[in-house]
Amino acid sequence: MERCGAVVSSVLAVVLVLQLGLTPIMAQQEQQTGLAGKEVILNCKITNHQRDTTCAWKYKYKEVSSTIISFSKTQIFKGKAPMTHRSELKSDSKQLKVSDLSLDDAGIYTCACHSPAVSISLHVFKLTVSSNGYFLANEDLELTLMQNSSHSQPHLSIELFNISNKIVTTEILQDEAPQKYTLKLKQLKATDSGTWMCHVYSNSPLINQNISFDVKVLGFGEERSEIMYTTVDNAVILSWHLNFRKIEWKEGFIGKLNWEPQENAAIHELFNFSVTTRRELHKTKKSNHIWFEMPGRKTDSTIEVKIPKAQLNYAGRYRCQLEINSRRIWSTRALVVMQVSANPAGPLSRGSKMTLLCQVSGPLPPNAHLLWERVNGTEMEIKKSKQQEAKVEVNVSAPGLWNCHLMENNNRKISLNYTVEEAHVWNSYALIGAIIGASVLVISLACVCIITAMSWQRRRKRAKRMAQAKQYLLEKKTCQCQRRMYK
């Protein structure tokens, strides 16, 4: 029994000695994190009396150990560790800088001069962004987070912050956790372009790491109304603002503008365009239609089509499409054109009637209808069409001002008026115009006569003077001949 007690006491003593010996060494081990593709700087705590001694940075992963760099006051020797060619020693502080980190660089880094050595456990994270961070609007963002360390990988808590520093709810797949996590965010918007942050947290070991990454979403800027309304003969411009300059998009892409006059009708390509890596915009007209124009310069960021004088048959859907690496996105504008007319045209005679027609061309909203109403009229002088009916007629038997409205629910989208005039009023106008025209004609004829008479009178006086001069010369010549005969 005494012998057994002595053995137990000896074992306890050995364990105690080992604990006392290892405690300073373990106390020197630090935890540090790094990001794949970035650089990390590891500190070496060297006292003044150790500066002249030979020291070394060593790397250990699992059970494999190798030297990165050994150094003295005057010499530096490169080792054979995997990251040696990417490592650099700072001569003053003896810090080790490892560039272009990879997941395989995780492990224990030891700066050994004399005991106690300084050991750093490097935990490396790698965040991969789908499509290299370049997206089209409405595409999904997918993040892959991987980790590696010399110890067992901890389970991580992950949060995603957008450009406004607000937490975004994502779908997190943990099928391969804790080594790999996948985060999915659906349907990015053009306004999501900017710097995002992935926050990684763990209690044991304590990890509190922020990983920032850039997201560029190519798309259309501030969206205007999807439906534009105009009347016949008015000018209209349909435009799409692209955000490639604002987000400094570095890749070239192409696009085109299509026009679909009616649903399921043939689609016409009006023009195509391309944006170079220098962010220059070039347009090429593809259609023979002469009723539209392509304003803008190559330094613009806006795709525009201008219609100087809108007509009913110019209505329809105009779609601007962007394409890059077989990925596409588009934005559609609908053009609705309104026209009013009368049958028969002209003034309204007493006792007769005319029909006013209001019609629109183009895709209408679901709850849209047309409405004729007489200004300052009664409820009986209102005519309403059925929903999504493209025209409405009203019979008129009295003069007045009529308005046609395109309504969506209770909202007025566009209006156009027509004035019905009485025939005698119109005849009075015609009579006044005829009198004024006749007066102008008479005055013109009088002026012509006066000018002609004056011209005739001047010619007559000139002829008379010529005859007198001729007679005078003749008489003078006769006188001279008679004098010679007398002599």
Residue, then its C-alpha position, 0 to 999 in steps of 0.5 A: m500500500e505504501r509503495c502504491g501511494a508513493v507511485v501515485s504521488s510521483v505521478l501527481a508530481v510529474v503532472l504538476v511539473l508538466q502543467l507548470g512548465l507548459t502554462p507559460i508556453m500555452a499562455q503565449q499562444e494567440q488566436q488570429t484570423g485572416l482572409a483568403g486573398k488578403e495579407v496577414i501580419l503576425n507579431c513576434k515578441i522579441t526582447n532586446h537581448q534576443r535581437d542578436t540571436t538566431c530566430a525562426w518563424k515556423y509553421k505547423y499544421k496537424e503534425v507536419s512542421s516546417t520552417i518559413i524563415s530563419f533570421s539573425k541580426t545580419q542574415i535571413f534564410k528562406g525555409k521550405a514551408p508552403m507559404t515561404h514564397r509569399s512571406e516577408l520578414k519586417s527587419d525592425s519588428k521581425q513581424l511576418k507578413v504573409s500575402d495572398l492567403s489561402l485556406d491551406d495557410a491555416g495552422i500554428y505559426t511560431c516565432a522561436c528564439h528562446s523559451p517561451a516561444v510565441s505561437i499564433s493560431l491562424h484561422v483562415f476564412k474564404l468568402t466567394v461571391s457568385s459571378n465575381g460580384y457582377f450581376l444583372a438586376n433580378e439575379d440571385l446573390e450566392l455567397t460561399l464561406m469556408q474556414n480552416s484552422s489547425h483545430s476543429q472548425p467551430h460552428l459559425s453564426i453568420e449575418l449579412f449587412n447591405i449597403s445601408n448597414k441593415i441586416v438582410t434575411t438570407e437562406i443559409l445552407q449548412d449541409e457541409a457545415p462547419q467547413k462550408y456555408t452557403l448563403k442565398l439572396k434572391q432578386l438583387k436590385a440595381t440599387d443594391s450596388g455597393t459594399w456589403m459586409c458578412h459578419v462571422y461570429s463564434n464563441s469558442p474559439l472567440i471569433n468576431q470577423n467582418i468580411s466586406f465585399d463589393v456588389k455591382v448590379l447592372g440595371f435600370g436607374e430610377e424607373r418611371s411609369e411603365i405606361m406613358y400617355t399622349t395625344v395624337d401629334n404630340a411629341v413623346i420621348l421614351s427613356w431608360h436610364l442605365n446605371f453602368r457609369k454610376i457603379e463603374w461597371k468594367e465589362g462591356f455589354i450589348g443591348k437593343l430596343n424592340w417595338e411590339p405594336q400590338e400583343n402577339a404582333a410582329i416585333h420590330e427591332l428599332f436599334n441596337f447599342s453597345v457599351t464598351t469597357r471605356r463605358e462609351l455608348h454606341k447606337t445603330k439604327k436597325s429599322n426602316h421606320i422614319w417616324f422615330e429619332m435616336p437622341g443622345r451622345k456616346t457619353d450618355s447613360t440613357i437609352e432614348v427613342k423620340i417620336p416627334k408626332a405621335q400617331l395611333n399606330y405608333a402605340g404599343r410596347y417598347r422594350c429595352q434589353l441588356e445582355i452580357n455573357s448570354r444573361r439578359i434583363w429588360s424593361t418595358r414601357a407602354l405607349v398609349v395614344m389618344q385621338v378624338s374626331a367627329n362624324p360628320a366633321g365641321p359645324l353642327s347645323r340646327g336640328s342635325k346630329m353628329t357623333l363624337l368618337c374618342q379612341v385610344s391605341g396601345p395596352l390599357p391598364p386592367n381597370a381602365h375605361l373611356l369617358w365622354e362628358r360635356v363641360n357644364g353639362t348634365e349627367m345625361e351628357i356623360k358616356k362611359s365605355k366598358q373596361q379596357e374598351a378602346k373607343v367610345e362614341v357619343n351622339v351630340s345635337a347641341p353645340g358645346l365643349w366636350n372632354c374625353h378622359l381615360m380613367e383608371n379606377n378614379n384616376r384621370k390618366i389623359s384628357l382631350n377636348y373637342t368643341v362642337e360649333e353651330a353652323h351659323v357661327w361658323n358661316s359668320y366666321a366664313l363671311i367675315g373671312a370672305i369680306i376681309g379677303a375681298s377687301v384685300l383683293v380690291i385694295s391690291l387691284a386698286c394699287v395695281c391700277i394706280i401703279t399702271a396709270m402712273s406708269w402709262q402717264r410717265r410714258r406718254k409725257r416722255a413720248k410727247r417730249m420726244a416728239q417736241a424735240k424732233q419737231y424742233l430739230l426739223e424746224k431748225k434744219t429747214c431754217q438753215c437751208q433757206r438762208r443758204m438759198y438766199k445767199 
